[in-house]
Amino acid sequence: MDGGNFVRLTDEQGWKSSPSWAPDGARFAYVLTDSAGSRLILTDRSGQRFQVGTTPPSLITYCRTSWSADGRLLLFPAQRGRTLVALNLAQGSEVVTAGADSMGPWLGAVLSPDGRNVFAAEMHRPEDALRLWRGTVGSASWIRVHGPAGDNMPLLWRRDGWIYLFNDRDGTNRTFRAASPAAIWRMHPDGSRRELVAWPVRIRVDVG
């Protein structure tokens, strides 16, 4: 952020998506998709790359991989976004969290600082705003949470309890229209104390 040269983190063939830095900034996770399918890759600043996890991740552009605050767990979507997988990197174990049958795919999710809970955005119907839910890792029980008007994509669940959201009030970014004002909001996990953090963020998506 303070300048310097760009460093390329990937050079293999295939589609790279859903990137995220570990909280300590030493590791970087992403999804690699090629003719062999999709797999989760972990790399470090030395350039070494490792395939981690056994469940194939989903290729969903919106949903980033997400870390617990201590860097122990890595969350990623699977089964076309129908489930979320929490991978314990030290143990190699995975805990799968599914949505209800009536739910659509997850488009974004973040872990609580202790890695026990998850806060996620679900696309119920393409024409509707994304719905926010809070649940427990490994449980199929979810609590609906209401955020600011429009589409809300969870970005971060901080140690101080705040959840930060990327908010597109008109939903135009998700439907790839021309230009849309967007903002960063924060709120508590139960949907209380919604606060505007930054406004506006001007996003333009050109589809040629």
Buried (B, 14 or more C-beta within 10 A) or exposed (E): EEEEEEEEBBEEEBEBBBBBEBBEEEBBBBBBBEEEEBBBBBBEEEEEBEEBBEBBBBBBEBBBBBBBBEBBBBBBBBBEBBBBBBBBBEEEEBBBBBBEEEBBBBBBBBBBBBBEBBBBBBBEEEEEBBBBBBBBBEEBEBEEBEBBEBBBBBBBBBEEEBBBBBBBBBBBBBEEEEEBBBBBBBBEBEBEEBEEEEEEEEEEEEEE
